[in-house]
Amino acid sequence: MTSLLRSVGIMAYRLTPEHRARLGTFAGGVLRLLSASRRRITLENLRRAFPDNPPKWLEATARASYRNLGTTLVELLTFPHITPSEARAMIDMRGTEQIEEEVQKGRGVILVSGHFGNWELLAFAFPLYTNIPTSVIVAPQSNKYAEQYLHWYRSRTGNRMIPMDRAARAIVERLRNAEAIALLADQAATADRDVFVPFFGTLAATYEAPATLTLKLNAPMFTAFAVRGDDGRYAVEFRRIPHEDLSPDKDGITELTRRHVAALEDAIRKRPDLWAWQHRRWKHKREE
């Protein structure tokens, strides 16, 4: 598995940006053909989020979403080979100075994003724009060799990986040490332990951990999304999610969760082609 990933990565790295984009489109098409159930979920999610849009728009956006997944995969596989300057040339980050100011005050920060644009590049390039020690929360992989390979090249720029199933203590320690914690918070959470907040007009079970950590440890929260331009480069702007008016109780946690989810929804509404619609985001219903 690792040999295959490495070979594809070398090939993708050697391609021109134009041909790399074509490879991403091809990879997205393959991903789309692999699962009829995922294609169905993708269209169902788009209909739920954009009920007034015509079927042709929904189908075109679904295909574009798969192209984004393919492009993200191809670019991810180049990470073992690209130089820091090449990575910086792929992505422009703004707003990092406000994060550095918080860290200089001795406060850890929470960086929240979603499966939008190239979220892997967003995390990979962050240390190239700041000197902030950063840990990324990652989901365990079923193949341990693929996981080791992914962890290796995800950490090439200095990031540390924290497996999601062993995250709690490490997150608290690193936030208290005025470091950054980066995580994705846009997939379906548990129905009984997390919170329900509106997402495209429908309540969705959402992880409460980012809001809980922000409010209980007074760790500022920032959102950021990697928006791909027509030239293949990405633009990122870090924005702070205010929380000073909230208490670290269930109501405060729910409201802060609503705020960062609203920021994600706003980004998706502007570029629905860049979000991964293939996940069953609304699979849980809140019991009344």
N, C-alpha and C positions, 0 to 999 in steps of 0.2 A: 504493500500500500504506500509506504513512504517513498519507495523508488519511483512509483508512478506519479505521485504528487510532485516530487522533485523534478522529474523529466518534463511534465507539463509546465511547471513553473519556469524552467529554463527556456523552454520554447516560447512561452508567453512574454517573458522578459525581453527576448531578442526581437520581438515583433515591433513594428512601428505602431504608434498610438492608433492609427486608423485600422490596421489589421488586428490589433489587440481588441478593439471595439467590435470588429466583425466576429472574432472568436467568442467574445462575450455574448453576442447575439445568438450565435450557434449554440453555446452552452445553455443559454436560457431556453432555447427551443427544445433542447434535449430534456432539460428539467421539466418542461411543460408536458412532454409526451410520456414521461415516466409514470405519472399517477393521474388517472382520471378523477379520482376522489379529490385530489388537491385542486385540479382545474375547477371542479364543481364548487368547492369551498371558496376559491378565489372569486368566482362570479357571484356567489351568494353573499359574500361579504361586501362586494362592491355595490350590489343592489340594495343592501341594507343601509350602507353609508350614503349612497347617492340615488335614492329612489326615483327621482325625477329625470335622471339622465337616460338617453335612449340606449337600446341594446347594442348598437354599433359602438358607442362610446365605451360602454362597459367592457365589451370584448377587446377593443383596442387597448384599453387601460390594463386589462388583465395580461395581455401579451407583453405590454411594456413593462409591467411588474416582473414578469419572468426574465425579460432582457436585463433588467437591473440586477436580478439575482445572479444571472450568468456573468455579467460584467464584474460584479463584486467578487465572485468566485475566482475568475481569471486574475483579477488584480491582487487578490489575496495570495495566490500561488506565486506571485512575483516577489513577495516580501523577503524571501531569503536572499534575493539577488540585488535588489535596488539599493542605491546608496542613500544616505540621509539627504543629500542635495536633490536627488531625483524624487524622493518622497515629498520633500517640501515643495517641489515644482508641481506636484499633483494636487496640492491642497493649500488653500489660503485660510488662515485662522485669524479671527478678530475677537477681541474681548478677553484675551487671556490675562491681560494686565490686572483686571479686577479680581481674578482668581489668585494671582500672585500676591496681591495686596492682602487678601484674607489669610493666606498661608503665612505671610510675614508677621501678621498679628498673632500667630500661634494657633490658628483655627484650621482644622481639617475641612475638606470640602467634598460634597457629593456631586458627581457629574452624571447626569441622567440623559440617556438617548434612547433610540429605538432602532428597529431593523429597517432603517431608512437610508437611502443613498448607499454609500459605502461606509457602513458603521465600523468595519474592521480598519479601514484606513484612518478614520477619525481617531481611534484609540492608538493606532500605530504611530501616527504623526504627532500626537499631543506632546510627548517628551522632546520633540525637536523644536518646539516653540516655547517651552518653559523648562525650568529646572526643578519642578515639583515632583517628588517621588510619588508614583502613581501605581495603584493596584487595580487590576481589571477582574471583575467577577465573571467567571466563565462556566458554562455548562459542561459537565463531564461527557466525554465521548465513549462510545461503546467499544471502539478499537483503541487499545492502550498505546499502540505504536503511532497511530495517527494523532492521538492526543499529545504524545510527547513531541512529535514533529510540529504540531500546531503551536504548542506552548513555546517551543524553541524560537520559531520565527515571529510569533506575536511579541516576544520579549526582546527582540533584537535592538530596539531603540531604548530599552531600559525599563519598560513596564514589568511589573510582577503579576503573575496570575494567581487568583484565589478560586479554587473549585467551589461552586455554588453550595454543595452539600457540606462544606466545612468552612463557611465564610464568617459566621457571626463573631467569634472572638477576634479573629484577625482584623475584621473591619473596624471594630471598636478600638482596638489597639492602635491601628494606623491613623484613624481619625484623631485620636487623642495625641498622636505624635505629629499633628499638623501636616498630614499627607492627604492625597486625593484618592477617592474611591470612584471608579467609573463602572457603570452598569447599564444594562438595557432593561427597561421596565414596561414593555409594551405587549407582552404575551399574557395569556389567560392565567390568572393566579388561582389559589384555592378558594372555594366558595365559603368555607367555614372559618378560615383564619385571617383572610385578607379583607379588603374593603371594596364596595361597589361604587363606582363613579360613572357619570355619563361619558360616553365615547360615541360620537356621531349620533347623539340622540337616544342611545340605548345604554342602560346600565351594564357595566362590564366589570367582572372581578379583576382587581388590580393589586399588585404587590404593594403592601403598606410599608415595607422595610425602608425605602428611601425617605419617606416622610417621617417615619418614626425616628430614624437616626438624626435627621435634620433637627427635629424639634427637641429630642431628648439630649442631644449632644451639642446643640446650637452650632451645627455644622452647615454653613451656607450651601444652598442647592443651586446648581446651574444646569441649564439644558443646552444642548447643541445638536445640530443635524447637518450632515454632509450633503449639500445640494450639488448635484452634478450639472455643469453647464454644457452648452453645445460643443465646446472644445474638449470635453472630457475631463476638465479640471473641476475641483470641488471648492465650494465656498462654505465656510463655517462661521457662525457668530454665536459666541457664548452669551447667554442671557440669564440673569439671576431671577429666581422665582422667590418673591418675597414671602417671609414666614414670621416676621417679628410680631405680627398681630395675632398669632395663633398660640394656643396652649398645647402642651404635649399629652393631650387626652384623645379619645376616639374621635371626637368632633374635629379637633385640630388636625389630626392625622388624615382624616377623610377629606377635609378641605384642601390641605396641601397636596394631597394626591390628585384631587380634581384639578388643581392649578397646573401641575406639570403634565397631566394628561391633556389638558386644554392646549398647552403649548405644542405638544405632539400633533394633536388634531389640526391645529392651525397650519403646521408645516405640511401635513398630508394634503389638506385641502388645496394648498398652493401647488403641490406636485404629487398628485396621487399615484403617478407612475413609479415613484421612488420608494414606496412602502411595500413590505412583504405581506400581501393579502392572503397568502396561502395558509395561514394559521387560523384555527377556530377561536377567534378572539372573544366571541360571545357565547361560548359553549355552556357557561354556568348561568343559572338564573337565581336571583336572590329570593330566598324564602321569606314570605311576609309573616 
